[in-house]
């Protein structure tokens, strides 16, 4: 990777390449804990974490909220004479940012990279014009595409869903858009492809055929998978769970729901989950739970790294800062085998009143440092073996004797009941030591 890329215009002129300076550095534009070349176990830190920047929040979000208009006046928009020229400038700004920050990957929706045209054909033409430029910049800088996706939620036609829309014509337009997005992802060497069903759910069951909508979504995903495989795409497909907002209920509610959906529609061999921390919170879970569940079900794939606000019950998409949460997350991810095609994509946005060009860097630096700390804590926990060892010992009764016979399917229910009645009347009086383990975890977090 080059030191950093600058196009015809430098959009962050007062900021150079972000370097690791260590925890004692007073430089806000430096990493305190993320040292990309540091060996952590058998891999470099950068290869464990596989950071990606979300194109949409970082270069498209403008600070608008339901109560106010634009506060982020992006120069890549204001100095352009047309939407396509703005898209070209935005791509230059993005690659300048990627390379100055030192990330390996980025993620995008089709409409982030290129504006929608007056027809599907014009939209596709716009997209592939930008794909050609992005491909050159990837080659020049070494930055890669982690995954691509299609925006099937912004256009008013998708107000009642895309693949679950009650009108077939909308579903067909969605297929045309997804086909182009898959082709773009393949052209850019994307390592995965994500489906986020932003409006694949319902607002009221009084006007919804729930079974028909789920059947259509399952068939749509299967057809998209088959098309991509025929085009030579070998990477994983991801579904990103989210329980609600903007719908009352989405069909990809949480990891357990997605796992059942994938199995029901014979998608489980090709699809995994892209787990977002904020979505986990909205589903009434914590991030650690969703990661552990995905690992247990064999569908862990990638992560949208962010956080919500526990007081606000909506998708605030803030940058992750809690070392406690990132340590738990990395503990789950490492025990699931770590990332292969996936990574940590910062699906997070700077706040409405964060309007300095440096704020975008500061937000990512904080998030990258937080996951670097989480990685090192998780590795220490796994290597020392105290917490994993306790869990293993807690379930040791299933390794030998009657417990092993049960686990191996060698006991009937009658046998099981008889053992319970005659042999194990005083079982169950052993401590789970939760407080002890939480204290031990905090010791690792503090580096003690």
C-alpha positions as CSV (number, residue, x, y, z in Angstrom):
1,X,0.0,0.0,0.0
2,X,1.3,3.5,-0.8
3,X,1.7,6.0,1.9
4,X,-1.5,7.7,0.9
5,X,-3.4,8.6,-2.2
6,X,-4.4,12.1,-3.3
7,X,-6.3,12.8,-6.5
8,X,-6.5,16.1,-8.3
9,X,-7.6,17.8,-5.1
10,X,-6.6,16.9,-1.5
11,X,-9.7,16.8,0.6
12,X,-8.0,16.4,4.0
13,X,-5.0,18.6,3.4
14,X,-4.0,19.2,7.0
15,X,-3.9,15.5,7.8
16,X,-1.2,13.0,6.9
17,X,-0.9,9.3,7.3
18,X,-2.1,8.1,10.7
19,X,0.7,6.3,12.5
20,X,1.0,4.2,15.6
21,X,2.6,6.3,18.4
22,X,1.7,4.2,21.5
23,X,-0.5,4.8,24.6
24,X,1.6,7.7,25.9
25,X,1.2,9.8,22.8
26,X,-0.6,13.1,23.2
27,X,-1.3,13.3,19.4
28,X,-5.0,12.9,18.8
29,X,-4.3,11.9,15.2
30,X,-2.3,8.9,16.1
31,X,-3.1,5.3,17.1
32,X,-2.4,4.6,20.8
33,X,-3.1,0.8,20.7
34,X,-3.6,-0.2,17.0
35,X,-0.2,-1.2,15.7
36,X,-0.9,-2.9,12.4
37,X,2.4,-4.6,12.0
38,X,2.5,-6.0,15.6
39,X,2.4,-9.8,15.7
40,X,-0.4,-11.0,17.9
41,X,0.0,-14.8,18.1
42,X,0.7,-16.0,14.5
43,X,-0.8,-13.1,12.7
44,X,-0.3,-9.3,12.4
45,X,-2.8,-7.2,14.2
46,X,-4.1,-5.8,10.9
47,X,-4.8,-9.3,9.6
48,X,-6.7,-10.3,12.8
49,X,-8.9,-7.2,12.6
50,X,-9.3,-6.6,8.8
51,X,-10.7,-3.1,9.3
52,X,-13.1,-1.6,6.6
53,X,-14.6,1.9,6.2
54,X,-18.3,2.2,5.5
55,X,-18.6,4.3,2.3
56,X,-22.2,5.4,3.1
57,X,-21.7,6.9,6.6
58,X,-18.3,8.3,6.0
59,X,-18.8,10.0,2.6
60,X,-22.5,10.2,2.0
61,X,-24.0,11.0,5.4
62,X,-24.5,14.8,5.7
63,X,-25.7,15.2,9.3
64,X,-29.4,15.4,8.4
65,X,-31.8,14.1,11.0
66,X,-35.6,14.2,11.3
67,X,-35.4,17.7,13.0
68,X,-32.7,19.4,10.9
69,X,-31.0,19.7,7.6
70,X,-27.4,19.3,6.4
71,X,-24.6,20.2,8.7
72,X,-21.7,18.2,7.0
73,X,-20.9,20.3,3.9
74,X,-18.7,17.9,2.0
75,X,-16.3,19.6,-0.4
76,X,-16.6,16.6,-2.7
77,X,-20.2,17.5,-3.2
78,X,-20.0,21.3,-3.1
79,X,-17.2,21.6,-5.7
80,X,-19.0,19.4,-8.3
81,X,-21.0,20.5,-11.3
82,X,-23.1,17.3,-11.6
83,X,-24.1,14.2,-9.5
84,X,-21.6,12.1,-11.5
85,X,-18.8,14.6,-11.0
86,X,-19.7,14.6,-7.3
87,X,-19.4,10.8,-7.3
88,X,-15.9,11.0,-8.8
89,X,-14.8,13.6,-6.3
90,X,-16.3,11.5,-3.5
91,X,-14.3,8.4,-4.6
92,X,-11.1,10.4,-4.6
93,X,-11.9,11.7,-1.1
94,X,-12.7,8.2,0.0
95,X,-9.4,6.6,-1.2
96,X,-7.5,9.6,0.3
97,X,-9.1,8.8,3.6
98,X,-8.6,5.0,3.4
99,X,-4.9,5.3,2.7
100,X,-4.3,8.1,5.2
101,X,-6.1,6.0,7.9
102,X,-4.2,2.9,6.7
103,X,-7.2,0.5,6.4
104,X,-7.1,-2.5,4.1
105,X,-10.8,-2.6,3.1
106,X,-14.0,-0.6,2.4
107,X,-17.7,-1.5,1.9
108,X,-20.3,0.2,-0.3
109,X,-23.9,0.2,-1.5
110,X,-24.4,0.7,-5.2
111,X,-26.1,4.1,-4.6
112,X,-23.2,5.3,-2.4
113,X,-20.7,5.0,-5.2
114,X,-22.9,6.3,-8.1
115,X,-26.1,8.3,-8.3
116,X,-29.4,6.6,-9.4
117,X,-30.3,7.5,-13.0
118,X,-33.7,8.1,-14.6
119,X,-33.9,4.4,-15.6
120,X,-32.4,1.1,-14.4
121,X,-30.2,1.2,-17.5
122,X,-28.8,4.6,-16.7
123,X,-28.3,3.6,-13.0
124,X,-26.2,0.7,-14.1
125,X,-24.2,2.8,-16.5
126,X,-23.5,5.3,-13.8
127,X,-22.4,2.5,-11.4
128,X,-20.0,0.8,-13.8
129,X,-18.5,4.1,-14.8
130,X,-17.5,4.6,-11.1
131,X,-16.5,0.9,-10.7
132,X,-13.9,1.4,-13.5
133,X,-12.4,4.3,-11.6
134,X,-12.6,2.4,-8.2
135,X,-10.8,-0.5,-9.8
136,X,-7.9,1.7,-10.8
137,X,-7.7,3.2,-7.4
138,X,-7.8,-0.2,-5.7
139,X,-4.9,-1.3,-7.9
140,X,-2.9,1.8,-7.2
141,X,-3.4,1.8,-3.5
142,X,-3.8,-1.8,-2.5
143,X,-7.1,-1.1,-0.7
144,X,-9.6,-3.9,-1.3
145,X,-13.4,-4.3,-1.3
146,X,-14.6,-6.3,1.7
147,X,-18.1,-6.6,0.4
148,X,-20.6,-4.8,-1.7
149,X,-24.4,-4.5,-1.5
150,X,-27.4,-2.8,-3.1
151,X,-29.5,0.0,-1.5
152,X,-33.0,-1.5,-1.7
153,X,-34.5,0.9,0.8
154,X,-34.1,4.6,-0.1
155,X,-36.1,4.9,-3.3
156,X,-39.9,5.4,-2.6
157,X,-40.6,2.3,-4.7
158,X,-39.2,0.2,-1.8
159,X,-41.5,1.7,0.8
160,X,-43.2,-1.7,1.1
161,X,-40.1,-3.7,0.7
162,X,-38.0,-5.0,-2.2
163,X,-37.9,-8.8,-2.4
164,X,-41.0,-8.8,-0.1
165,X,-42.9,-6.2,-2.0
166,X,-46.6,-7.0,-2.7
167,X,-46.1,-5.7,-6.3
168,X,-44.1,-8.0,-8.6
169,X,-42.8,-5.1,-10.7
170,X,-40.9,-3.7,-7.7
171,X,-39.4,-7.2,-6.9
172,X,-38.2,-7.4,-10.5
173,X,-36.6,-3.9,-10.4
174,X,-34.9,-5.0,-7.2
175,X,-33.5,-8.0,-9.0
176,X,-32.1,-5.8,-11.8
177,X,-30.4,-3.6,-9.1
178,X,-29.0,-6.6,-7.2
179,X,-27.7,-8.2,-10.4
180,X,-25.7,-5.0,-11.2
181,X,-24.5,-4.7,-7.6
182,X,-23.3,-8.3,-7.7
183,X,-21.5,-7.7,-11.0
184,X,-19.9,-4.6,-9.6
185,X,-18.7,-6.5,-6.5
186,X,-17.2,-9.3,-8.7
187,X,-15.5,-6.7,-10.9
188,X,-13.9,-5.1,-7.8
189,X,-12.8,-8.4,-6.3
190,X,-15.2,-8.1,-3.4
191,X,-14.6,-10.8,-0.8
192,X,-18.3,-11.1,0.1
193,X,-21.7,-9.8,-0.8
194,X,-24.2,-8.6,1.8
195,X,-28.0,-8.4,1.8
196,X,-29.4,-5.9,4.3
197,X,-33.2,-6.1,4.2
198,X,-33.8,-2.5,5.3
199,X,-37.5,-2.7,4.5
200,X,-38.0,-6.5,4.3
201,X,-40.6,-6.8,7.0
202,X,-44.0,-5.4,7.9
203,X,-45.6,-2.4,9.5
204,X,-49.0,-4.1,10.1
205,X,-50.1,-7.7,9.8
206,X,-53.6,-6.5,8.8
207,X,-52.2,-5.8,5.2
208,X,-49.5,-8.4,5.1
209,X,-49.3,-12.0,3.8
210,X,-46.3,-13.0,6.0
211,X,-45.7,-16.4,4.6
212,X,-45.8,-15.2,1.0
213,X,-43.4,-12.4,1.7
214,X,-40.9,-14.8,3.4
215,X,-41.2,-17.3,0.6
216,X,-40.5,-14.6,-1.9
217,X,-37.5,-13.4,0.0
218,X,-36.1,-16.9,0.3
219,X,-36.6,-17.5,-3.5
220,X,-35.0,-14.1,-4.3
221,X,-31.9,-14.8,-2.3
222,X,-31.6,-18.2,-3.8
223,X,-31.8,-16.9,-7.3
224,X,-29.3,-14.1,-6.6
225,X,-26.9,-16.7,-5.1
226,X,-27.2,-18.9,-8.2
227,X,-26.6,-16.0,-10.5
228,X,-23.5,-14.9,-8.6
229,X,-22.1,-18.5,-8.6
230,X,-22.6,-18.8,-12.4
231,X,-20.6,-15.5,-12.7
232,X,-17.7,-17.1,-10.8
233,X,-18.3,-15.5,-7.4
234,X,-16.8,-17.8,-4.8
235,X,-17.2,-15.6,-1.6
236,X,-19.8,-15.8,1.1
237,X,-23.1,-14.1,1.1
238,X,-24.2,-12.3,4.2
239,X,-27.5,-11.5,5.8
240,X,-27.4,-8.7,8.3
241,X,-29.9,-9.2,11.2
242,X,-31.9,-6.3,12.4
243,X,-35.2,-6.5,14.4
244,X,-37.1,-3.3,13.4
245,X,-36.7,0.3,12.3
246,X,-37.9,1.4,9.9
247,X,-40.3,-1.6,9.9
248,X,-42.2,-2.7,13.0
249,X,-40.8,-6.2,12.4
250,X,-38.1,-7.4,10.0
251,X,-37.8,-11.0,8.8
252,X,-34.1,-11.0,9.7
253,X,-34.8,-10.1,13.4
254,X,-31.6,-11.6,15.0
255,X,-29.0,-14.3,14.4
256,X,-31.3,-17.2,15.5
257,X,-34.1,-16.0,13.3
258,X,-31.7,-15.7,10.3
259,X,-30.3,-19.2,10.9
260,X,-33.8,-20.7,10.8
261,X,-34.7,-18.7,7.7
262,X,-31.5,-19.8,5.9
263,X,-32.2,-23.5,6.8
264,X,-35.8,-23.3,5.8
265,X,-35.0,-21.9,2.3
266,X,-31.9,-24.1,1.7
267,X,-29.5,-21.1,1.8
268,X,-27.4,-22.2,4.8
269,X,-24.5,-23.6,2.7
270,X,-23.8,-20.3,1.1
271,X,-25.0,-17.6,3.5
272,X,-23.5,-16.4,6.8
273,X,-24.4,-13.4,9.0
274,X,-22.9,-9.9,9.1
275,X,-23.5,-8.9,12.7
276,X,-24.0,-5.3,13.8
277,X,-23.5,-4.4,17.4
278,X,-26.3,-1.7,17.3
279,X,-28.8,-4.1,15.7
280,X,-28.0,-6.7,18.5
281,X,-29.0,-4.1,21.1
282,X,-32.2,-3.3,19.3
283,X,-33.1,-7.0,19.3
284,X,-32.7,-7.1,23.1
285,X,-29.3,-8.9,23.0
286,X,-25.8,-7.8,23.5
287,X,-23.1,-7.9,20.8
288,X,-21.3,-10.8,22.5
289,X,-24.5,-12.9,22.5
290,X,-25.1,-12.5,18.8
291,X,-21.4,-13.4,18.0
292,X,-21.5,-16.4,20.2
293,X,-24.8,-17.5,18.7
294,X,-23.5,-17.2,15.1
295,X,-20.4,-19.2,16.0
296,X,-22.5,-21.9,17.7
297,X,-24.7,-22.2,14.6
298,X,-21.7,-22.1,12.2
299,X,-22.8,-19.0,10.4
300,X,-20.4,-16.3,11.7
301,X,-19.1,-14.2,8.8
302,X,-18.4,-10.5,9.3
303,X,-19.1,-7.6,11.6
304,X,-20.5,-4.1,11.4
305,X,-18.6,-2.4,14.2
306,X,-20.5,0.2,16.0
307,X,-22.6,0.8,19.1
308,X,-25.9,2.2,20.1
309,X,-26.9,4.5,23.0
310,X,-28.5,2.5,25.7
311,X,-30.8,5.4,26.6
312,X,-32.0,5.9,23.0
313,X,-34.0,3.0,21.5
314,X,-33.0,3.4,17.9
315,X,-30.1,2.8,15.5
316,X,-27.7,5.6,16.5
317,X,-24.7,4.0,14.7
318,X,-22.0,5.5,17.0
319,X,-18.3,4.5,16.8
320,X,-17.4,1.7,19.3
321,X,-15.3,2.9,22.3
322,X,-16.0,0.4,25.1
323,X,-12.9,-1.8,25.6
324,X,-15.1,-4.1,27.6
325,X,-17.4,-4.8,24.7
326,X,-14.6,-5.0,22.1
327,X,-12.8,-7.5,24.3
328,X,-15.9,-9.7,24.6
329,X,-16.4,-9.4,20.9
330,X,-12.9,-10.4,20.0
331,X,-13.0,-13.2,22.5
332,X,-16.0,-14.6,20.6
333,X,-14.5,-13.9,17.2
334,X,-11.2,-15.6,17.9
335,X,-12.8,-18.7,19.3
336,X,-15.0,-18.8,16.2
337,X,-11.8,-19.1,14.1
338,X,-11.3,-15.4,13.4
339,X,-12.2,-13.7,10.1
340,X,-11.7,-15.3,6.8
341,X,-13.5,-13.3,4.1
342,X,-15.1,-11.0,6.6
343,X,-13.8,-8.2,8.8
344,X,-14.7,-5.2,11.0
345,X,-16.6,-2.7,9.0
346,X,-17.2,0.6,10.8
347,X,-20.9,1.0,10.0
348,X,-20.8,4.2,12.2
349,X,-21.2,7.9,11.6
350,X,-19.8,11.0,13.2
351,X,-22.3,13.1,15.1
352,X,-24.4,15.8,13.5
353,X,-22.3,18.5,15.2
354,X,-18.9,17.0,14.4
355,X,-18.1,19.1,11.4
356,X,-14.3,19.4,11.3
357,X,-12.6,17.3,8.6
358,X,-10.4,15.7,11.4
359,X,-13.5,14.4,13.2
360,X,-13.9,11.5,10.7
361,X,-10.3,10.4,11.4
362,X,-10.7,10.8,15.2
363,X,-13.8,8.6,15.2
364,X,-12.1,5.8,13.3
365,X,-8.9,6.1,15.3
366,X,-10.9,5.6,18.5
367,X,-12.8,2.6,17.1
368,X,-9.6,1.0,15.7
369,X,-7.8,1.4,19.0
370,X,-10.8,0.0,20.9
371,X,-10.7,-3.2,18.8
372,X,-6.9,-3.4,19.1
373,X,-7.3,-3.4,22.9
374,X,-10.1,-6.0,22.6
375,X,-7.9,-8.2,20.5
376,X,-5.0,-8.3,22.9
377,X,-7.2,-8.8,25.9
378,X,-9.0,-11.7,24.1
379,X,-5.7,-13.3,23.2
380,X,-4.5,-13.2,26.8
381,X,-7.7,-14.7,28.1
382,X,-7.5,-17.6,25.6
383,X,-3.8,-18.2,26.1
384,X,-4.0,-18.2,29.9
385,X,-6.9,-20.5,29.8
386,X,-8.5,-19.6,33.1
387,X,-11.9,-18.6,31.8
388,X,-12.0,-21.2,29.0
389,X,-10.8,-23.8,31.5
390,X,-13.5,-23.0,34.0
391,X,-16.2,-23.4,31.3
392,X,-14.7,-26.7,30.1
393,X,-14.6,-28.0,33.7
394,X,-18.2,-26.9,34.3
395,X,-19.4,-29.2,31.6
396,X,-16.9,-32.1,32.4
397,X,-19.7,-34.4,33.5
398,X,-20.6,-34.9,29.8
399,X,-17.1,-36.2,29.0
400,X,-17.3,-39.5,30.8
401,X,-19.7,-42.1,32.2
402,X,-23.4,-41.5,31.9
403,X,-23.0,-37.9,30.7
404,X,-20.9,-39.1,27.8
405,X,-23.5,-41.8,26.9
406,X,-26.2,-39.1,26.8
407,X,-24.0,-36.7,24.7
408,X,-23.2,-39.6,22.2
409,X,-26.9,-40.6,21.9
410,X,-26.5,-43.9,23.8
411,X,-29.3,-43.3,26.3
412,X,-33.0,-43.6,25.8
413,X,-35.3,-41.2,27.5
414,X,-36.4,-44.0,29.9
415,X,-32.7,-44.6,30.7
416,X,-32.2,-40.9,31.3
417,X,-35.2,-40.6,33.6
418,X,-34.2,-43.7,35.6
419,X,-30.7,-42.2,36.2
420,X,-32.3,-39.0,37.3
421,X,-34.5,-40.8,39.8
422,X,-32.0,-43.2,41.2
423,X,-28.5,-41.7,40.9
424,X,-28.4,-38.0,40.6
425,X,-30.8,-36.7,43.2
426,X,-28.3,-34.2,44.7
427,X,-26.9,-32.8,41.4
428,X,-26.9,-29.1,40.5
429,X,-25.4,-27.6,43.6
430,X,-22.2,-26.2,42.1
431,X,-21.4,-22.5,41.8
432,X,-21.3,-20.8,38.4
433,X,-18.7,-18.4,39.8
434,X,-20.0,-15.5,37.7
435,X,-18.7,-12.7,39.9
436,X,-15.2,-14.4,40.1
437,X,-15.1,-14.7,36.3
438,X,-16.2,-11.1,35.8
439,X,-13.5,-9.9,38.1
440,X,-10.9,-12.0,36.3
441,X,-12.1,-10.6,33.0
442,X,-11.6,-7.1,34.4
443,X,-8.0,-7.9,35.4
444,X,-7.3,-8.9,31.8
445,X,-8.9,-5.7,30.6
446,X,-6.6,-3.7,32.8
447,X,-3.6,-5.6,31.7
448,X,-2.9,-7.0,35.2
